[in-house]
């Protein structure tokens, strides 16, 4: 199911529930009821709870957005390090250079075409990806430099492989959901309390009040959807992409 379809259904459902409650609540209110008699303390508490929940929502959105940005940065670091391995291997003999670059290309192709989908669907890396990266490491570390120029390039190459390995590990750790279940419980419970409190203000069936109630509930549903969508940095609509790999290895003709 499309994420945007999920959003549309969630917003429509939130509006329908709130407006239905408002409709049936109005039917049971007597004609002599005066909405101006709402105690001031209830209005104050409703306002304060709304403000507190807005702050919590803002912090949650900022947290998952930062996690998504960090995940994208790990991808960039990994792609850049692998690109440097291919470039710096220029000083090695042609046979060694071709072997290193071929294994780098094989790893990048596998990550973009296969491992990315596994990471998005299951939130983890694959053993095959680790094996391909280890092959690159062996290509670099097993070669014994024959000249001073090759010797000077050896350690930087080893370092770049280590950077790629570290970025890959960080990418794997950020592939899953970032929000704990207890936080989701608090967000959903807070949404129910915040929306429910509008009925303490004796909402009527006027077009203006119903419109505001519907828009308010739809806004809450939209913000929760944003948090849910950002919560899996590689798995949903607004997710980190493999663009750094595509930019650094255009000769592979990969599709994101």
C-alpha positions as CSV (number, residue, x, y, z in Angstrom):
1,X,0.0,0.0,0.0
2,X,1.3,3.4,-0.9
3,X,2.5,5.6,2.0
4,X,0.4,8.5,0.6
5,X,-2.7,6.3,0.5
6,X,-2.0,5.4,4.1
7,X,-1.8,9.1,4.9
8,X,-5.0,9.9,3.1
9,X,-6.9,7.1,4.9
10,X,-5.4,8.2,8.3
11,X,-6.4,11.8,7.9
12,X,-9.9,10.9,6.6
13,X,-10.4,8.5,9.5
14,X,-9.3,11.0,12.0
15,X,-11.7,13.6,10.6
16,X,-14.6,11.1,10.4
17,X,-14.1,10.0,14.0
18,X,-13.9,13.5,15.4
19,X,-16.9,14.8,13.4
20,X,-19.0,11.7,14.3
21,X,-18.3,12.2,18.0
22,X,-19.2,15.9,17.7
23,X,-22.4,15.1,15.8
24,X,-23.6,12.5,18.3
25,X,-22.4,14.5,21.3
26,X,-24.5,17.5,20.1
27,X,-27.6,15.4,19.9
28,X,-27.5,14.5,23.6
29,X,-27.0,18.1,24.7
30,X,-30.1,19.7,26.0
31,X,-31.5,22.9,24.4
32,X,-30.9,24.8,27.6
33,X,-27.2,24.1,27.7
34,X,-25.0,27.2,27.5
35,X,-21.5,26.6,25.9
36,X,-20.3,29.9,27.5
37,X,-20.4,28.2,30.9
38,X,-17.2,26.2,30.2
39,X,-14.9,26.8,33.2
40,X,-11.9,28.9,32.5
41,X,-9.6,26.3,34.0
42,X,-10.7,23.7,31.4
43,X,-9.8,26.1,28.6
44,X,-6.4,26.8,30.2
45,X,-5.7,23.1,30.7
46,X,-6.7,22.3,27.1
47,X,-4.4,25.0,25.8
48,X,-1.5,23.9,27.9
49,X,-1.9,20.2,27.0
50,X,-2.0,21.2,23.3
51,X,1.2,23.3,23.6
52,X,3.0,20.5,25.4
53,X,1.9,17.9,22.8
54,X,3.0,20.3,20.0
55,X,6.5,20.5,21.6
56,X,6.6,16.7,21.9
57,X,5.6,16.3,18.2
58,X,8.2,18.8,17.2
59,X,11.0,17.0,19.0
60,X,9.9,13.7,17.6
61,X,9.9,15.0,14.0
62,X,13.3,16.7,14.6
63,X,14.7,13.4,16.0
64,X,13.6,11.2,13.1
65,X,14.6,13.8,10.5
66,X,18.1,14.0,12.1
67,X,18.3,10.2,12.0
68,X,17.4,10.2,8.3
69,X,20.0,12.9,7.6
70,X,22.7,10.8,9.5
71,X,21.7,7.7,7.5
72,X,22.1,9.6,4.2
73,X,25.5,10.9,5.4
74,X,26.7,7.3,6.1
75,X,25.8,6.4,2.5
76,X,27.8,9.4,1.2
77,X,30.8,8.5,3.3
78,X,30.7,4.9,2.1
79,X,30.4,5.9,-1.6
80,X,33.1,8.5,-1.3
81,X,35.5,6.1,0.4
82,X,35.0,3.4,-2.2
83,X,35.5,6.0,-5.0
84,X,38.8,7.0,-3.4
85,X,39.9,3.4,-3.3
86,X,39.3,3.1,-7.0
87,X,41.1,6.4,-7.8
88,X,44.1,5.8,-5.5
89,X,44.7,2.4,-6.9
90,X,45.9,4.1,-10.1
91,X,49.5,3.8,-8.8
92,X,49.3,0.0,-8.7
93,X,50.1,-2.3,-11.6
94,X,47.4,-2.7,-14.2
95,X,46.4,-6.2,-13.1
96,X,46.1,-5.3,-9.4
97,X,44.3,-2.0,-10.3
98,X,41.7,-3.8,-12.5
99,X,41.1,-6.3,-9.7
100,X,40.5,-3.7,-7.1
101,X,38.2,-1.6,-9.3
102,X,36.2,-4.6,-10.5
103,X,35.6,-5.7,-6.9
104,X,34.6,-2.2,-6.0
105,X,32.1,-2.0,-8.9
106,X,30.7,-5.5,-7.9
107,X,30.2,-4.3,-4.4
108,X,28.5,-1.1,-5.4
109,X,26.3,-2.9,-7.9
110,X,25.2,-5.4,-5.3
111,X,24.5,-2.7,-2.7
112,X,22.3,-0.6,-5.0
113,X,20.5,-3.4,-6.8
114,X,20.1,-6.0,-4.1
115,X,21.1,-5.0,-0.5
116,X,19.2,-1.7,-0.6
117,X,15.9,-3.5,-1.0
118,X,16.8,-6.0,1.8
119,X,17.7,-3.1,4.0
120,X,14.5,-1.3,3.3
121,X,12.3,-4.3,3.8
122,X,14.0,-6.0,6.7
123,X,16.1,-3.3,8.3
124,X,19.4,-5.1,8.1
125,X,22.4,-5.7,5.9
126,X,23.3,-8.9,4.0
127,X,26.2,-11.3,4.5
128,X,26.9,-11.2,0.8
129,X,27.6,-7.5,1.0
130,X,30.0,-8.1,3.8
131,X,31.8,-10.7,1.8
132,X,32.2,-8.4,-1.2
133,X,33.6,-5.6,1.0
134,X,36.0,-8.1,2.6
135,X,37.2,-9.0,-0.9
136,X,38.1,-5.4,-1.5
137,X,40.0,-5.3,1.7
138,X,42.0,-8.4,0.7
139,X,42.7,-6.9,-2.7
140,X,44.2,-3.8,-1.0
141,X,46.0,-5.4,2.0
142,X,47.3,-8.5,0.3
143,X,49.3,-6.6,-2.3
144,X,52.9,-5.9,-1.4
145,X,54.1,-2.5,-2.7
146,X,57.0,-2.8,-5.1
147,X,58.0,0.9,-5.3
148,X,58.1,3.9,-2.9
149,X,55.2,5.4,-4.8
150,X,53.1,2.3,-4.3
151,X,54.2,2.2,-0.6
152,X,53.0,5.8,-0.1
153,X,49.6,4.9,-1.5
154,X,49.2,1.7,0.4
155,X,48.2,3.1,3.9
156,X,45.7,5.7,2.5
157,X,44.1,2.9,0.5
158,X,43.8,0.7,3.7
159,X,42.4,3.7,5.6
160,X,39.7,4.3,2.9
161,X,38.6,0.7,3.0
162,X,38.3,1.1,6.8
163,X,36.2,4.2,6.3
164,X,33.9,2.4,3.9
165,X,33.6,-0.5,6.4
166,X,32.8,1.8,9.2
167,X,30.2,3.7,7.1
168,X,28.6,0.4,6.1
169,X,28.3,-0.7,9.7
170,X,26.7,2.7,10.6
171,X,24.3,2.3,7.6
172,X,23.2,-1.1,8.9
173,X,22.6,0.3,12.4
174,X,20.5,3.1,11.1
175,X,18.4,0.9,8.7
176,X,15.8,-0.1,11.3
177,X,13.2,2.0,13.1
178,X,14.6,4.7,15.3
179,X,11.6,5.5,17.5
180,X,11.1,3.1,20.5
181,X,7.7,1.5,21.0
182,X,7.1,3.4,24.3
183,X,7.6,6.7,22.4
184,X,5.0,5.7,19.9
185,X,2.6,4.8,22.7
186,X,3.1,8.3,24.1
187,X,2.6,10.0,20.8
188,X,-0.6,8.1,20.0
189,X,-2.0,8.5,23.5
190,X,-1.1,12.2,23.5
191,X,-3.0,12.6,20.2
192,X,-6.1,10.9,21.6
193,X,-6.0,13.1,24.7
194,X,-5.3,16.3,22.8
195,X,-8.1,15.7,20.2
196,X,-10.5,14.4,22.9
197,X,-10.0,17.6,25.0
198,X,-11.7,19.7,22.3
199,X,-15.0,18.1,23.3
200,X,-14.6,19.6,26.9
201,X,-15.2,23.0,25.3
202,X,-18.7,22.0,24.3
203,X,-18.1,22.0,20.5
204,X,-21.3,22.6,18.5
205,X,-22.4,21.6,15.0
206,X,-21.7,24.9,13.4
207,X,-19.8,24.8,10.1
208,X,-16.9,26.8,11.6
209,X,-16.5,24.6,14.7
210,X,-16.7,21.3,12.7
211,X,-14.3,22.6,10.1
212,X,-11.7,23.5,12.8
213,X,-12.2,20.2,14.6
214,X,-11.7,18.3,11.4
215,X,-8.6,20.3,10.3
216,X,-7.1,19.9,13.8
217,X,-7.5,16.1,13.8
218,X,-6.2,15.9,10.2
219,X,-3.2,17.9,11.2
220,X,-2.4,15.6,14.1
221,X,-2.8,12.6,11.8
222,X,-0.5,14.2,9.2
223,X,2.3,14.9,11.8
224,X,2.1,11.4,13.1
225,X,2.4,10.1,9.5
226,X,5.5,12.2,9.0
227,X,7.1,10.7,12.1
228,X,6.2,7.2,10.9
229,X,7.5,7.9,7.4
230,X,10.9,9.3,8.6
231,X,11.2,6.6,11.3
232,X,12.6,4.1,8.8
233,X,15.4,6.1,7.1
234,X,15.7,3.6,4.2
235,X,12.3,2.0,4.1
236,X,9.6,4.4,3.3
237,X,8.6,7.2,0.9
238,X,10.8,10.1,2.1
239,X,13.8,7.9,2.7
240,X,17.6,8.1,2.3
241,X,18.6,7.3,-1.2
242,X,21.5,5.6,-3.0
243,X,22.2,8.7,-5.0
244,X,25.8,9.1,-3.6
245,X,26.7,5.7,-5.2
246,X,25.0,6.7,-8.5
247,X,27.0,9.9,-8.5
248,X,30.3,8.4,-7.7
249,X,30.0,5.4,-10.0
250,X,28.0,6.7,-13.1
251,X,29.8,4.1,-15.4
252,X,27.8,1.3,-13.8
253,X,24.5,2.6,-15.1
254,X,22.7,1.9,-11.9
255,X,19.1,2.9,-11.1
256,X,18.1,4.1,-7.6
